[in-house]
Amino acid sequence: MSTGTNVTPDSASVLIYLDDGPDADNGPSCDGTTPPPSPSTPTTPQPTPVPTKFPTNAPTPAPTAFACDTSVNDLIEVDITTDPWPNEISWELFATCSGSEVLLNSNSGDGYTPNAAQPTDKTCAAPGRYLFRIKDGWGDGITGSGGYQIKMNGSVEFELEQRGQYSEQEKEFGQCTTPPTPSPTSG
């Protein structure tokens, strides 16, 4: 059973409802108003039908492990440690054997934390030759203790060699493979 006291705003009082538990009748009170839902009745968050820019109360799913069969593919990992100006950093990774397919890119350092190791970016690609290009929007390069390291199949291919004073650096690694030529048949 719910009871309430309704006092007009000129008397500087508040409306108070008492709830006798989860089975209490929360219908209209004597003054015709409906009390708020009982705090003992939690609501279950529902997923939004389309993505929104506002956070929801839904739990975040657990991340899935990244898998790459390196017996048939190349696992490429890009590790970036930022300097105090991470928004100046952008980078791209291309597969170059058959054109210039973009495999990974950084989106201009948006979301990077200053002076910190960033989460490793990974891709699993057909074996080949790759081009890593890193740019610094200010032109002073990655400074301080920042840097980068590129690995293929667990081995370091290269890392930042010269700090500062560059607007763009490129490095190529890996090799293009050609399919085996079929054996000639006698006719």
CNS distance restraints for C-alpha pairs under 8 A (distance, minus, plus):
assign (resid   1 and name CA) (resid  19 and name CA) 6.48 0.50 0.50
assign (resid   1 and name CA) (resid  20 and name CA) 5.64 0.50 0.50
assign (resid   1 and name CA) (resid  24 and name CA) 4.66 0.50 0.50
assign (resid   1 and name CA) (resid  25 and name CA) 5.18 0.50 0.50
assign (resid   1 and name CA) (resid  26 and name CA) 7.21 0.50 0.50
assign (resid   2 and name CA) (resid  17 and name CA) 6.50 0.50 0.50
assign (resid   2 and name CA) (resid  18 and name CA) 5.41 0.50 0.50
assign (resid   2 and name CA) (resid  19 and name CA) 5.05 0.50 0.50
assign (resid   2 and name CA) (resid  20 and name CA) 6.55 0.50 0.50
assign (resid   2 and name CA) (resid  24 and name CA) 6.49 0.50 0.50
assign (resid   2 and name CA) (resid  25 and name CA) 6.24 0.50 0.50
assign (resid   2 and name CA) (resid  26 and name CA) 6.03 0.50 0.50
assign (resid   2 and name CA) (resid  27 and name CA) 7.95 0.50 0.50
assign (resid   2 and name CA) (resid  29 and name CA) 7.13 0.50 0.50
assign (resid   3 and name CA) (resid  17 and name CA) 5.62 0.50 0.50
assign (resid   3 and name CA) (resid  18 and name CA) 5.50 0.50 0.50
assign (resid   3 and name CA) (resid  19 and name CA) 7.38 0.50 0.50
assign (resid   3 and name CA) (resid  29 and name CA) 6.47 0.50 0.50
assign (resid   3 and name CA) (resid  30 and name CA) 7.77 0.50 0.50
assign (resid   4 and name CA) (resid  15 and name CA) 6.86 0.50 0.50
assign (resid   4 and name CA) (resid  16 and name CA) 5.40 0.50 0.50
assign (resid   4 and name CA) (resid  17 and name CA) 4.46 0.50 0.50
assign (resid   4 and name CA) (resid  18 and name CA) 6.53 0.50 0.50
assign (resid   4 and name CA) (resid  29 and name CA) 6.49 0.50 0.50
assign (resid   4 and name CA) (resid  30 and name CA) 7.40 0.50 0.50
assign (resid   5 and name CA) (resid  15 and name CA) 5.62 0.50 0.50
assign (resid   5 and name CA) (resid  16 and name CA) 5.60 0.50 0.50
assign (resid   5 and name CA) (resid  17 and name CA) 7.02 0.50 0.50
assign (resid   6 and name CA) (resid  14 and name CA) 7.16 0.50 0.50
assign (resid   6 and name CA) (resid  15 and name CA) 5.06 0.50 0.50
assign (resid   6 and name CA) (resid  16 and name CA) 7.31 0.50 0.50
assign (resid   6 and name CA) (resid  31 and name CA) 7.00 0.50 0.50
assign (resid   7 and name CA) (resid  11 and name CA) 6.79 0.50 0.50
assign (resid   7 and name CA) (resid  13 and name CA) 5.95 0.50 0.50
assign (resid   7 and name CA) (resid  14 and name CA) 6.41 0.50 0.50
assign (resid   7 and name CA) (resid  15 and name CA) 6.46 0.50 0.50
assign (resid   8 and name CA) (resid  12 and name CA) 7.50 0.50 0.50
assign (resid   8 and name CA) (resid  13 and name CA) 7.19 0.50 0.50
assign (resid   9 and name CA) (resid  13 and name CA) 6.55 0.50 0.50
assign (resid   9 and name CA) (resid  14 and name CA) 7.67 0.50 0.50
assign (resid  17 and name CA) (resid  35 and name CA) 6.59 0.50 0.50
assign (resid  19 and name CA) (resid  24 and name CA) 6.41 0.50 0.50
assign (resid  19 and name CA) (resid  26 and name CA) 7.80 0.50 0.50
assign (resid  19 and name CA) (resid  38 and name CA) 7.24 0.50 0.50
assign (resid  20 and name CA) (resid  24 and name CA) 5.40 0.50 0.50
assign (resid  21 and name CA) (resid  40 and name CA) 7.73 0.50 0.50
assign (resid  22 and name CA) (resid  38 and name CA) 7.34 0.50 0.50
assign (resid  22 and name CA) (resid  40 and name CA) 6.70 0.50 0.50
assign (resid  22 and name CA) (resid  41 and name CA) 7.20 0.50 0.50
assign (resid  26 and name CA) (resid  34 and name CA) 7.04 0.50 0.50
assign (resid  26 and name CA) (resid  35 and name CA) 6.37 0.50 0.50
assign (resid  26 and name CA) (resid  37 and name CA) 7.47 0.50 0.50
assign (resid  27 and name CA) (resid  34 and name CA) 5.84 0.50 0.50
assign (resid  27 and name CA) (resid  35 and name CA) 7.28 0.50 0.50
assign (resid  28 and name CA) (resid  32 and name CA) 5.17 0.50 0.50
assign (resid  28 and name CA) (resid  33 and name CA) 5.19 0.50 0.50
assign (resid  28 and name CA) (resid  34 and name CA) 4.44 0.50 0.50
assign (resid  28 and name CA) (resid  35 and name CA) 7.03 0.50 0.50
assign (resid  29 and name CA) (resid  33 and name CA) 5.71 0.50 0.50
assign (resid  29 and name CA) (resid  34 and name CA) 6.22 0.50 0.50
assign (resid  29 and name CA) (resid  35 and name CA) 7.37 0.50 0.50
assign (resid  37 and name CA) (resid  41 and name CA) 7.36 0.50 0.50
assign (resid  45 and name CA) (resid  56 and name CA) 7.88 0.50 0.50
assign (resid  45 and name CA) (resid  57 and name CA) 6.11 0.50 0.50
assign (resid  45 and name CA) (resid  58 and name CA) 6.20 0.50 0.50
assign (resid  46 and name CA) (resid  58 and name CA) 7.28 0.50 0.50
assign (resid  47 and name CA) (resid  56 and name CA) 7.86 0.50 0.50
assign (resid  47 and name CA) (resid  58 and name CA) 6.84 0.50 0.50
assign (resid  48 and name CA) (resid  52 and name CA) 7.65 0.50 0.50
assign (resid  68 and name CA) (resid  73 and name CA) 7.00 0.50 0.50
assign (resid  68 and name CA) (resid  74 and name CA) 7.71 0.50 0.50
assign (resid  68 and name CA) (resid  75 and name CA) 6.23 0.50 0.50
assign (resid  68 and name CA) (resid 124 and name CA) 5.69 0.50 0.50
assign (resid  69 and name CA) (resid  73 and name CA) 5.92 0.50 0.50
assign (resid  69 and name CA) (resid  74 and name CA) 7.91 0.50 0.50
assign (resid  69 and name CA) (resid  75 and name CA) 7.97 0.50 0.50
assign (resid  70 and name CA) (resid  74 and name CA) 5.51 0.50 0.50
assign (resid  70 and name CA) (resid  75 and name CA) 6.31 0.50 0.50
assign (resid  70 and name CA) (resid 153 and name CA) 6.56 0.50 0.50
assign (resid  72 and name CA) (resid 126 and name CA) 7.29 0.50 0.50
assign (resid  72 and name CA) (resid 127 and name CA) 7.34 0.50 0.50
assign (resid  73 and name CA) (resid 124 and name CA) 6.30 0.50 0.50
assign (resid  73 and name CA) (resid 125 and name CA) 5.53 0.50 0.50
assign (resid  73 and name CA) (resid 126 and name CA) 4.86 0.50 0.50
assign (resid  73 and name CA) (resid 127 and name CA) 5.34 0.50 0.50
assign (resid  74 and name CA) (resid 124 and name CA) 5.66 0.50 0.50
assign (resid  74 and name CA) (resid 125 and name CA) 5.28 0.50 0.50
assign (resid  74 and name CA) (resid 126 and name CA) 6.09 0.50 0.50
assign (resid  74 and name CA) (resid 127 and name CA) 5.31 0.50 0.50
assign (resid  74 and name CA) (resid 128 and name CA) 7.87 0.50 0.50
assign (resid  74 and name CA) (resid 152 and name CA) 6.43 0.50 0.50
assign (resid  74 and name CA) (resid 153 and name CA) 5.92 0.50 0.50
assign (resid  75 and name CA) (resid 122 and name CA) 7.03 0.50 0.50
assign (resid  75 and name CA) (resid 123 and name CA) 5.93 0.50 0.50
assign (resid  75 and name CA) (resid 124 and name CA) 4.69 0.50 0.50
assign (resid  75 and name CA) (resid 125 and name CA) 6.63 0.50 0.50
assign (resid  75 and name CA) (resid 151 and name CA) 7.96 0.50 0.50
assign (resid  75 and name CA) (resid 152 and name CA) 5.54 0.50 0.50
assign (resid  75 and name CA) (resid 153 and name CA) 4.89 0.50 0.50
assign (resid  75 and name CA) (resid 154 and name CA) 7.57 0.50 0.50
assign (resid  76 and name CA) (resid 122 and name CA) 5.64 0.50 0.50
assign (resid  76 and name CA) (resid 123 and name CA) 5.43 0.50 0.50
assign (resid  76 and name CA) (resid 124 and name CA) 6.41 0.50 0.50
assign (resid  76 and name CA) (resid 125 and name CA) 7.70 0.50 0.50
assign (resid  76 and name CA) (resid 150 and name CA) 7.23 0.50 0.50
assign (resid  76 and name CA) (resid 151 and name CA) 5.66 0.50 0.50
assign (resid  76 and name CA) (resid 152 and name CA) 4.55 0.50 0.50
assign (resid  76 and name CA) (resid 153 and name CA) 6.41 0.50 0.50
assign (resid  77 and name CA) (resid 120 and name CA) 6.44 0.50 0.50
assign (resid  77 and name CA) (resid 121 and name CA) 5.69 0.50 0.50
assign (resid  77 and name CA) (resid 122 and name CA) 4.52 0.50 0.50
assign (resid  77 and name CA) (resid 123 and name CA) 6.75 0.50 0.50
assign (resid  77 and name CA) (resid 150 and name CA) 5.78 0.50 0.50
assign (resid  77 and name CA) (resid 151 and name CA) 5.11 0.50 0.50
assign (resid  77 and name CA) (resid 152 and name CA) 6.48 0.50 0.50
assign (resid  78 and name CA) (resid 120 and name CA) 5.74 0.50 0.50
assign (resid  78 and name CA) (resid 121 and name CA) 5.15 0.50 0.50
assign (resid  78 and name CA) (resid 122 and name CA) 6.40 0.50 0.50
assign (resid  78 and name CA) (resid 148 and name CA) 7.29 0.50 0.50
assign (resid  78 and name CA) (resid 149 and name CA) 6.12 0.50 0.50
assign (resid  78 and name CA) (resid 150 and name CA) 4.88 0.50 0.50
assign (resid  78 and name CA) (resid 151 and name CA) 6.69 0.50 0.50
assign (resid  79 and name CA) (resid 117 and name CA) 7.49 0.50 0.50
assign (resid  79 and name CA) (resid 118 and name CA) 6.87 0.50 0.50
assign (resid  79 and name CA) (resid 119 and name CA) 7.16 0.50 0.50
assign (resid  79 and name CA) (resid 120 and name CA) 4.99 0.50 0.50
assign (resid  79 and name CA) (resid 121 and name CA) 6.71 0.50 0.50
assign (resid  79 and name CA) (resid 148 and name CA) 5.47 0.50 0.50
assign (resid  79 and name CA) (resid 149 and name CA) 5.19 0.50 0.50
assign (resid  79 and name CA) (resid 150 and name CA) 6.41 0.50 0.50
assign (resid  80 and name CA) (resid 117 and name CA) 6.00 0.50 0.50
assign (resid  80 and name CA) (resid 118 and name CA) 5.66 0.50 0.50
assign (resid  80 and name CA) (resid 119 and name CA) 7.82 0.50 0.50
assign (resid  80 and name CA) (resid 120 and name CA) 7.33 0.50 0.50
assign (resid  80 and name CA) (resid 146 and name CA) 7.60 0.50 0.50
assign (resid  80 and name CA) (resid 147 and name CA) 6.00 0.50 0.50
assign (resid  80 and name CA) (resid 148 and name CA) 4.46 0.50 0.50
assign (resid  80 and name CA) (resid 149 and name CA) 6.72 0.50 0.50
assign (resid  81 and name CA) (resid 115 and name CA) 6.78 0.50 0.50
assign (resid  81 and name CA) (resid 116 and name CA) 5.33 0.50 0.50
assign (resid  81 and name CA) (resid 117 and name CA) 4.07 0.50 0.50
assign (resid  81 and name CA) (resid 118 and name CA) 5.88 0.50 0.50
assign (resid  81 and name CA) (resid 145 and name CA) 7.69 0.50 0.50
assign (resid  81 and name CA) (resid 146 and name CA) 4.73 0.50 0.50
assign (resid  81 and name CA) (resid 147 and name CA) 5.08 0.50 0.50
assign (resid  81 and name CA) (resid 148 and name CA) 6.05 0.50 0.50
assign (resid  82 and name CA) (resid  86 and name CA) 5.44 0.50 0.50
assign (resid  82 and name CA) (resid  89 and name CA) 7.96 0.50 0.50
assign (resid  82 and name CA) (resid 112 and name CA) 7.49 0.50 0.50
assign (resid  82 and name CA) (resid 113 and name CA) 7.15 0.50 0.50
assign (resid  82 and name CA) (resid 114 and name CA) 5.69 0.50 0.50
assign (resid  82 and name CA) (resid 115 and name CA) 4.90 0.50 0.50
assign (resid  82 and name CA) (resid 116 and name CA) 5.43 0.50 0.50
assign (resid  82 and name CA) (resid 117 and name CA) 6.44 0.50 0.50
assign (resid  82 and name CA) (resid 118 and name CA) 7.41 0.50 0.50
assign (resid  82 and name CA) (resid 142 and name CA) 7.01 0.50 0.50
assign (resid  82 and name CA) (resid 145 and name CA) 7.84 0.50 0.50
assign (resid  82 and name CA) (resid 146 and name CA) 4.68 0.50 0.50
assign (resid  82 and name CA) (resid 147 and name CA) 6.54 0.50 0.50
assign (resid  83 and name CA) (resid 114 and name CA) 5.79 0.50 0.50
assign (resid  83 and name CA) (resid 115 and name CA) 4.59 0.50 0.50
assign (resid  83 and name CA) (resid 116 and name CA) 7.35 0.50 0.50
assign (resid  83 and name CA) (resid 142 and name CA) 5.89 0.50 0.50
assign (resid  83 and name CA) (resid 143 and name CA) 5.60 0.50 0.50
assign (resid  83 and name CA) (resid 144 and name CA) 6.12 0.50 0.50
assign (resid  83 and name CA) (resid 145 and name CA) 6.65 0.50 0.50
assign (resid  83 and name CA) (resid 146 and name CA) 4.73 0.50 0.50
assign (resid  83 and name CA) (resid 147 and name CA) 7.83 0.50 0.50
assign (resid  84 and name CA) (resid 114 and name CA) 4.79 0.50 0.50
assign (resid  84 and name CA) (resid 115 and name CA) 5.26 0.50 0.50
assign (resid  84 and name CA) (resid 143 and name CA) 7.95 0.50 0.50
assign (resid  85 and name CA) (resid  89 and name CA) 7.72 0.50 0.50
assign (resid  85 and name CA) (resid 114 and name CA) 6.13 0.50 0.50
assign (resid  86 and name CA) (resid 109 and name CA) 5.62 0.50 0.50
assign (resid  86 and name CA) (resid 110 and name CA) 7.71 0.50 0.50
assign (resid  86 and name CA) (resid 112 and name CA) 5.86 0.50 0.50
assign (resid  86 and name CA) (resid 113 and name CA) 6.68 0.50 0.50
assign (resid  86 and name CA) (resid 114 and name CA) 5.53 0.50 0.50
assign (resid  86 and name CA) (resid 115 and name CA) 7.81 0.50 0.50
assign (resid  87 and name CA) (resid 108 and name CA) 6.13 0.50 0.50
assign (resid  87 and name CA) (resid 109 and name CA) 4.60 0.50 0.50
assign (resid  87 and name CA) (resid 110 and name CA) 5.80 0.50 0.50
assign (resid  87 and name CA) (resid 112 and name CA) 7.10 0.50 0.50
assign (resid  88 and name CA) (resid 108 and name CA) 6.73 0.50 0.50
assign (resid  88 and name CA) (resid 109 and name CA) 6.60 0.50 0.50
assign (resid  88 and name CA) (resid 135 and name CA) 7.82 0.50 0.50
assign (resid  88 and name CA) (resid 136 and name CA) 5.19 0.50 0.50
assign (resid  88 and name CA) (resid 137 and name CA) 4.60 0.50 0.50
assign (resid  88 and name CA) (resid 138 and name CA) 6.26 0.50 0.50
assign (resid  89 and name CA) (resid 108 and name CA) 5.72 0.50 0.50
assign (resid  89 and name CA) (resid 109 and name CA) 5.22 0.50 0.50
assign (resid  89 and name CA) (resid 134 and name CA) 7.27 0.50 0.50
assign (resid  89 and name CA) (resid 135 and name CA) 5.84 0.50 0.50
assign (resid  89 and name CA) (resid 136 and name CA) 4.82 0.50 0.50
assign (resid  89 and name CA) (resid 137 and name CA) 6.46 0.50 0.50
assign (resid  89 and name CA) (resid 142 and name CA) 7.67 0.50 0.50
assign (resid  90 and name CA) (resid 105 and name CA) 7.49 0.50 0.50
assign (resid  90 and name CA) (resid 106 and name CA) 5.47 0.50 0.50
assign (resid  90 and name CA) (resid 107 and name CA) 6.34 0.50 0.50
assign (resid  90 and name CA) (resid 108 and name CA) 4.16 0.50 0.50
assign (resid  90 and name CA) (resid 109 and name CA) 5.54 0.50 0.50
assign (resid  90 and name CA) (resid 134 and name CA) 5.84 0.50 0.50
assign (resid  90 and name CA) (resid 135 and name CA) 5.26 0.50 0.50
assign (resid  90 and name CA) (resid 136 and name CA) 6.56 0.50 0.50
assign (resid  90 and name CA) (resid 137 and name CA) 7.85 0.50 0.50
assign (resid  91 and name CA) (resid 105 and name CA) 5.57 0.50 0.50
assign (resid  91 and name CA) (resid 106 and name CA) 5.42 0.50 0.50
assign (resid  91 and name CA) (resid 107 and name CA) 7.71 0.50 0.50
assign (resid  91 and name CA) (resid 108 and name CA) 7.23 0.50 0.50
assign (resid  91 and name CA) (resid 132 and name CA) 7.32 0.50 0.50
assign (resid  91 and name CA) (resid 133 and name CA) 5.47 0.50 0.50
assign (resid  91 and name CA) (resid 134 and name CA) 4.12 0.50 0.50
assign (resid  91 and name CA) (resid 135 and name CA) 5.96 0.50 0.50
assign (resid  92 and name CA) (resid 102 and name CA) 7.00 0.50 0.50
assign (resid  92 and name CA) (resid 103 and name CA) 7.66 0.50 0.50
assign (resid  92 and name CA) (resid 104 and name CA) 5.76 0.50 0.50
assign (resid  92 and name CA) (resid 105 and name CA) 4.25 0.50 0.50
assign (resid  92 and name CA) (resid 106 and name CA) 6.62 0.50 0.50
assign (resid  92 and name CA) (resid 132 and name CA) 5.89 0.50 0.50
assign (resid  92 and name CA) (resid 133 and name CA) 5.33 0.50 0.50
assign (resid  92 and name CA) (resid 134 and name CA) 6.54 0.50 0.50
assign (resid  93 and name CA) (resid 102 and name CA) 5.93 0.50 0.50
assign (resid  93 and name CA) (resid 103 and name CA) 5.54 0.50 0.50
assign (resid  93 and name CA) (resid 104 and name CA) 5.16 0.50 0.50
assign (resid  93 and name CA) (resid 105 and name CA) 6.26 0.50 0.50
assign (resid  93 and name CA) (resid 130 and name CA) 6.90 0.50 0.50
assign (resid  93 and name CA) (resid 131 and name CA) 5.73 0.50 0.50
assign (resid  93 and name CA) (resid 132 and name CA) 4.60 0.50 0.50
assign (resid  93 and name CA) (resid 133 and name CA) 6.48 0.50 0.50
assign (resid  94 and name CA) (resid 100 and name CA) 5.70 0.50 0.50
assign (resid  94 and name CA) (resid 101 and name CA) 5.35 0.50 0.50
assign (resid  94 and name CA) (resid 102 and name CA) 4.50 0.50 0.50
assign (resid  94 and name CA) (resid 103 and name CA) 5.47 0.50 0.50
assign (resid  94 and name CA) (resid 104 and name CA) 7.30 0.50 0.50
assign (resid  94 and name CA) (resid 130 and name CA) 5.46 0.50 0.50
assign (resid  94 and name CA) (resid 131 and name CA) 5.08 0.50 0.50
assign (resid  94 and name CA) (resid 132 and name CA) 6.50 0.50 0.50
assign (resid  95 and name CA) (resid  99 and name CA) 7.33 0.50 0.50
assign (resid  95 and name CA) (resid 100 and name CA) 5.69 0.50 0.50
assign (resid  95 and name CA) (resid 101 and name CA) 5.19 0.50 0.50
assign (resid  95 and name CA) (resid 102 and name CA) 6.51 0.50 0.50
assign (resid  95 and name CA) (resid 103 and name CA) 6.65 0.50 0.50
assign (resid  95 and name CA) (resid 128 and name CA) 6.94 0.50 0.50
assign (resid  95 and name CA) (resid 129 and name CA) 6.07 0.50 0.50
assign (resid  95 and name CA) (resid 130 and name CA) 4.62 0.50 0.50
assign (resid  95 and name CA) (resid 131 and name CA) 6.57 0.50 0.50
assign (resid  96 and name CA) (resid 100 and name CA) 4.91 0.50 0.50
assign (resid  96 and name CA) (resid 101 and name CA) 6.77 0.50 0.50
assign (resid  96 and name CA) (resid 128 and name CA) 7.51 0.50 0.50
assign (resid  96 and name CA) (resid 129 and name CA) 5.67 0.50 0.50
assign (resid  96 and name CA) (resid 130 and name CA) 5.52 0.50 0.50
assign (resid  96 and name CA) (resid 131 and name CA) 6.74 0.50 0.50
assign (resid  97 and name CA) (resid 128 and name CA) 6.17 0.50 0.50
assign (resid  97 and name CA) (resid 129 and name CA) 5.82 0.50 0.50
assign (resid  97 and name CA) (resid 130 and name CA) 7.75 0.50 0.50
assign (resid  97 and name CA) (resid 176 and name CA) 5.49 0.50 0.50
assign (resid 103 and name CA) (resid 123 and name CA) 7.04 0.50 0.50
assign (resid 103 and name CA) (resid 125 and name CA) 8.00 0.50 0.50
assign (resid 104 and name CA) (resid 121 and name CA) 7.77 0.50 0.50
assign (resid 104 and name CA) (resid 122 and name CA) 7.95 0.50 0.50
assign (resid 104 and name CA) (resid 123 and name CA) 7.23 0.50 0.50
assign (resid 106 and name CA) (resid 110 and name CA) 7.74 0.50 0.50
assign (resid 112 and name CA) (resid 118 and name CA) 6.68 0.50 0.50
assign (resid 113 and name CA) (resid 118 and name CA) 7.22 0.50 0.50
assign (resid 115 and name CA) (resid 145 and name CA) 7.46 0.50 0.50
assign (resid 115 and name CA) (resid 146 and name CA) 6.64 0.50 0.50
assign (resid 116 and name CA) (resid 146 and name CA) 7.63 0.50 0.50
assign (resid 127 and name CA) (resid 174 and name CA) 7.89 0.50 0.50
assign (resid 127 and name CA) (resid 175 and name CA) 7.71 0.50 0.50
assign (resid 127 and name CA) (resid 176 and name CA) 7.28 0.50 0.50
assign (resid 127 and name CA) (resid 177 and name CA) 7.29 0.50 0.50
assign (resid 128 and name CA) (resid 174 and name CA) 5.78 0.50 0.50
assign (resid 128 and name CA) (resid 175 and name CA) 4.97 0.50 0.50
assign (resid 128 and name CA) (resid 176 and name CA) 4.35 0.50 0.50
assign (resid 128 and name CA) (resid 177 and name CA) 6.21 0.50 0.50
assign (resid 129 and name CA) (resid 172 and name CA) 7.08 0.50 0.50
assign (resid 129 and name CA) (resid 173 and name CA) 5.75 0.50 0.50
assign (resid 129 and name CA) (resid 174 and name CA) 4.28 0.50 0.50
assign (resid 129 and name CA) (resid 175 and name CA) 4.28 0.50 0.50
assign (resid 129 and name CA) (resid 176 and name CA) 5.10 0.50 0.50
assign (resid 130 and name CA) (resid 172 and name CA) 5.56 0.50 0.50
assign (resid 130 and name CA) (resid 173 and name CA) 5.46 0.50 0.50
assign (resid 130 and name CA) (resid 174 and name CA) 6.10 0.50 0.50
assign (resid 130 and name CA) (resid 175 and name CA) 7.77 0.50 0.50
assign (resid 131 and name CA) (resid 170 and name CA) 6.83 0.50 0.50
assign (resid 131 and name CA) (resid 171 and name CA) 5.74 0.50 0.50
assign (resid 131 and name CA) (resid 172 and name CA) 4.42 0.50 0.50
assign (resid 131 and name CA) (resid 173 and name CA) 6.63 0.50 0.50
assign (resid 132 and name CA) (resid 170 and name CA) 5.59 0.50 0.50
assign (resid 132 and name CA) (resid 171 and name CA) 5.33 0.50 0.50
assign (resid 132 and name CA) (resid 172 and name CA) 6.32 0.50 0.50
assign (resid 133 and name CA) (resid 168 and name CA) 6.98 0.50 0.50
assign (resid 133 and name CA) (resid 169 and name CA) 5.70 0.50 0.50
assign (resid 133 and name CA) (resid 170 and name CA) 4.39 0.50 0.50
assign (resid 133 and name CA) (resid 171 and name CA) 6.65 0.50 0.50
assign (resid 134 and name CA) (resid 168 and name CA) 5.61 0.50 0.50
assign (resid 134 and name CA) (resid 169 and name CA) 5.40 0.50 0.50
assign (resid 134 and name CA) (resid 170 and name CA) 6.54 0.50 0.50
assign (resid 135 and name CA) (resid 139 and name CA) 7.98 0.50 0.50
assign (resid 135 and name CA) (resid 141 and name CA) 7.47 0.50 0.50
assign (resid 135 and name CA) (resid 166 and name CA) 7.80 0.50 0.50
assign (resid 135 and name CA) (resid 167 and name CA) 5.34 0.50 0.50
assign (resid 135 and name CA) (resid 168 and name CA) 4.23 0.50 0.50
assign (resid 135 and name CA) (resid 169 and name CA) 6.52 0.50 0.50
assign (resid 136 and name CA) (resid 140 and name CA) 6.70 0.50 0.50
assign (resid 136 and name CA) (resid 141 and name CA) 5.23 0.50 0.50
assign (resid 136 and name CA) (resid 142 and name CA) 7.14 0.50 0.50
assign (resid 136 and name CA) (resid 166 and name CA) 6.96 0.50 0.50
assign (resid 136 and name CA) (resid 167 and name CA) 4.78 0.50 0.50
assign (resid 136 and name CA) (resid 168 and name CA) 6.31 0.50 0.50
assign (resid 137 and name CA) (resid 167 and name CA) 6.48 0.50 0.50
assign (resid 138 and name CA) (resid 167 and name CA) 7.01 0.50 0.50
assign (resid 139 and name CA) (resid 164 and name CA) 8.00 0.50 0.50
assign (resid 139 and name CA) (resid 165 and name CA) 6.08 0.50 0.50
assign (resid 139 and name CA) (resid 166 and name CA) 5.28 0.50 0.50
assign (resid 139 and name CA) (resid 167 and name CA) 4.06 0.50 0.50
assign (resid 139 and name CA) (resid 168 and name CA) 7.81 0.50 0.50
assign (resid 140 and name CA) (resid 164 and name CA) 4.85 0.50 0.50
assign (resid 140 and name CA) (resid 165 and name CA) 4.15 0.50 0.50
assign (resid 140 and name CA) (resid 166 and name CA) 5.47 0.50 0.50
assign (resid 140 and name CA) (resid 167 and name CA) 6.51 0.50 0.50
assign (resid 141 and name CA) (resid 163 and name CA) 6.35 0.50 0.50
assign (resid 141 and name CA) (resid 164 and name CA) 4.05 0.50 0.50
assign (resid 141 and name CA) (resid 165 and name CA) 5.17 0.50 0.50
assign (resid 141 and name CA) (resid 166 and name CA) 4.77 0.50 0.50
assign (resid 141 and name CA) (resid 167 and name CA) 6.00 0.50 0.50
assign (resid 141 and name CA) (resid 168 and name CA) 7.81 0.50 0.50
assign (resid 142 and name CA) (resid 146 and name CA) 5.72 0.50 0.50
assign (resid 142 and name CA) (resid 147 and name CA) 6.16 0.50 0.50
assign (resid 142 and name CA) (resid 163 and name CA) 5.91 0.50 0.50
assign (resid 142 and name CA) (resid 164 and name CA) 5.44 0.50 0.50
assign (resid 143 and name CA) (resid 147 and name CA) 7.71 0.50 0.50
assign (resid 143 and name CA) (resid 163 and name CA) 5.66 0.50 0.50
assign (resid 143 and name CA) (resid 164 and name CA) 5.26 0.50 0.50
assign (resid 144 and name CA) (resid 163 and name CA) 7.66 0.50 0.50
assign (resid 147 and name CA) (resid 159 and name CA) 7.41 0.50 0.50
assign (resid 147 and name CA) (resid 160 and name CA) 5.53 0.50 0.50
assign (resid 147 and name CA) (resid 163 and name CA) 7.77 0.50 0.50
assign (resid 148 and name CA) (resid 159 and name CA) 5.45 0.50 0.50
assign (resid 148 and name CA) (resid 160 and name CA) 5.42 0.50 0.50
assign (resid 149 and name CA) (resid 156 and name CA) 6.99 0.50 0.50
assign (resid 149 and name CA) (resid 157 and name CA) 7.75 0.50 0.50
assign (resid 149 and name CA) (resid 158 and name CA) 5.99 0.50 0.50
assign (resid 149 and name CA) (resid 159 and name CA) 4.14 0.50 0.50
assign (resid 149 and name CA) (resid 160 and name CA) 6.61 0.50 0.50
assign (resid 150 and name CA) (resid 156 and name CA) 5.90 0.50 0.50
assign (resid 150 and name CA) (resid 157 and name CA) 5.67 0.50 0.50
assign (resid 150 and name CA) (resid 158 and name CA) 5.61 0.50 0.50
assign (resid 150 and name CA) (resid 159 and name CA) 6.15 0.50 0.50
assign (resid 151 and name CA) (resid 155 and name CA) 5.18 0.50 0.50
assign (resid 151 and name CA) (resid 156 and name CA) 4.25 0.50 0.50
assign (resid 151 and name CA) (resid 157 and name CA) 5.25 0.50 0.50
assign (resid 151 and name CA) (resid 158 and name CA) 7.30 0.50 0.50
assign (resid 152 and name CA) (resid 156 and name CA) 6.54 0.50 0.50
assign (resid 152 and name CA) (resid 157 and name CA) 6.44 0.50 0.50
assign (resid 157 and name CA) (resid 173 and name CA) 6.96 0.50 0.50
